[in-house]
């Protein structure tokens, strides 16, 4: 399917994409980012369900009412946890405006106003700044984009072969079944070496990276409908309350409040 149903007129400032995907579906770049869209800024959000957005450098988990901001030029893949209603804005770059927009990829909180603006814009299909009503919508959307607040839902991925192997093994063993020393032996690196690699390439200690990875794994499972008790036990927490305390410490809310619409 093409998101560019209208002629690529320079007056079109914002285009949209909206579709609901089934649980577990993986969506490659070309289905959501046709070549002509690659040089547009993108705001990717889920109004229902949780998706994982992956690039070669990082992975982001996006719960409802959060979004990933992608400056122009990035390619990514989407993975769905639960049934996911994806809604996306494509914003045409403008040099004068871009200076005030976020410069890096990040998960951001959506204000209630911006969420409604996204839904309205998806209904319209595109916004044309030659149409007065739509030009006003464009201005409000850009104002909201300027004040986006980033949240800690990204997992930077190391590039060193040993660290990248460790990250891949840890992602496949999100329940923490295999001891740390086993993973390190499989990667051919000592704990000290792996700590150095992770700090240099992700900006996080090995322990911080693992806690973030565990949190994002838990978010995907919560979105798929699993209960807190089962997730807490499998991830090695002594009780559901200990898991909830970690969740609140990292994200500022309990899991129940975090997923409230």
N, C-alpha and C positions, 0 to 999 in steps of 0.2 A: 504494500500500500504506500502511497505517496502522501506526505504531509503538505506538499506544495500543489494544492489544487488550483490556486490562483496564479496569474502571471507574476513573474518575479519583478514587479514594479518597485522602483526605488522608494516610492512613497509608503510601501508596506514596512512598518517599523517592527511589528511583532507578529509572528506566526505561532501556530499551536499544534499540539499532537495530544490526542486523548484516546486511550483504549484500556480495556480491562483484560489482564492476563491471568491464566490459571496458575495454581500453586506449583512451584518447582520449575516453571518455564524459564528458559534462558533465552535472552534476546540479544543477538549480535548487533554490532554498531550499525551496520548498513540498513537495518530495519527501522531504526529510530533517528539516524543521522545520515540522510542522503548526502551525497557529495556537496551539493549546493548549500547545505545547512552547516557544514563543518566549520565555516568561518563566522558563524553567528554565536553569540553568547547563549547559554542554555540554563534554564531553571527547571530541574527535574524533581517532581514531587509525587507522592502517593496519597490520595485521599482515602484509600482503604488498603490495609495490608502493609507489609514491609518489603522493601526491595534492597538488594545490594548492588551498588554501582562500582564497577571495577575498571581501573586503568592498569597499565603496566607498572605504575609507580605506587598505587594506593588502592585501598578498598574502603567504601563508605557504606554504612547501614543506615537506611532512611525509613524511620517509622512515620505513621500518619502525622500530618501537620508539621513535618520538617521537609527540607528539600536539599538537593545538592546544587550548588552554583558552579557552573562550568564556564570559565572564560573561553572565548573563541579559540579553536584549534585543537581541542582535546578529543580523543576517541575513547569510547568506553563501551562496556557491556552491562546488561541488566540481568539480575537473577531474582526470582520472585519467591517470597515466603508467605504462603497463604494466597488467597485470591487478591490480586493487587490492581487497583484502579490508578493507572499512571496518567498524570497530567503534566504537560510540558509547555514552557514558553521558549521561543527562539527570538532573541532580541538582536536586531541589526546593529552592529558596532557603529558608533559615532565618536570620533576622536574627542570632541568637546565634552561629551557626556561620560565617556568611559573612565575618565580620571576619577570620578566620584563613585564608580561601581567597584565591588570586590575584585581584587586582583588575582586571587588564588582560588583553586578548587576547595570547597569546604561544605560541610553540612551546616545548614542554617535553620533557625527557627522562623516559621512563617507567622507573620502577624495575622489576626483574624481578617483584617481588611485585605491583605495581599492574597489570602486564600480565596476569598470571595471574588477578587479581581481575576484570579487565575481561572476560576470556574466560569465566570462571565466571558472572559476572552476566548476560552475553549469553545463556548457556545457560538461565538461570533465567527471563529475560524481564523481571523487575522484582524489586525488593527492598521488602518490606513490614516496617515496624518493629514490627508487632504479632507477627511471627513471630520467636522468640528467635534462631534460627540466622541468619536474614537480618538481624536488627538488629545482630548482631555483625559481619557482613560490612560493613554500612553504616559502622559505626564505624571499621573498619580502612581502608576506602576513603577516608573523610574524613581520617583521619590521614595517609595517603599523599599526598592532594591538598595538604595543608598544606606539604609539603616539596618540591614540584615545583621543578625548576631550569630556568630559561629558557635557550634556546640561540639563536644569531643566525641564524635562518632566516626572518626576515620582511623584506619589502620595502615600506616605507611609500610611499604614493602621493601626490604633490603635487596640490593642487586648482587652483592658478593655471592658466589656460588654456594658457599657453606651456609651463610645466613639465609639465603633464599631457600635452600633445602630444609633448613630448620623451620622456617615459616610455613612451608608447604606441609611438612610432617605435623606441626602443631595444629594447623587448620584441619587436617584429617583426624586429629586426635583431640578434638575440642573438649571432650569429657575428661581429659587429663589422665587417661588410663596408663600410658607409658611414662615412667619416671624421666625426669630431666636428663639424667646421666645417660639413659638409653638413647634419647634423641641426639644428644651431643656426640655420642660414639658413632651413630649412623652418619653424622655430618662430618666426622673427622676433625672436630675442633674441641678445645678445652672450654670450660666455662668462662675463663678470663678472656680468651680470644673472642668468644661469641658476644660477651658483654661489650667488648671494644667495637666489634663490627656493628652491633645494633645501635650503640650510641652514635657512631659516626654516620650511619646510613639512614637511621629513622629518627634521630633526635630523642630517643627514649631508651631507658635501660631495658635489659632483657625482661626483668620482672614487670616493669610498666607495660611493655609491649604485650606480654602474656595476659595481664589483667585486662587490657583493652580488648584483646582478641577473645577472651572469655566473655566479656560483657556483650560484645557484638554477636557472638554465637548465642548467648542467652536471649538477646532481643529477637533474633530470627525465630527462635523456638517459641517464645511468648507470642509472637505474631501468628504463629501457626496453630495456636490454641492450647499449647501444653501448659500445665499448671506449675506454679512456683515451687511447690514441694518436690515434684519430680525433677525439675531442673536443678534445684539447689542440691539435692542428694547426689545426682550424677556428676555435678561439677565439684563435689568434694566439700561443700559447706556443711557445717555442723548442724544447721537448722535452717528452715525457711527464713526466719528472722535475720540470721546472719547474712544470707543472700540479699534480702531486702535492704539491709543496712548498707551493703556494698553498692547496691543499685542506687540508693538515695544519695550516697556520698559522691558517686560519679556523675549522676544526671539530675540530682536535686529533687527527685520525686520517687514515690514508690512505683512499682511496676503497674499497679492498677491505675493510678492517677496519670501515669505517663501515656497510657494508651487510650485514655478517655477522649472521646470526640468533643 
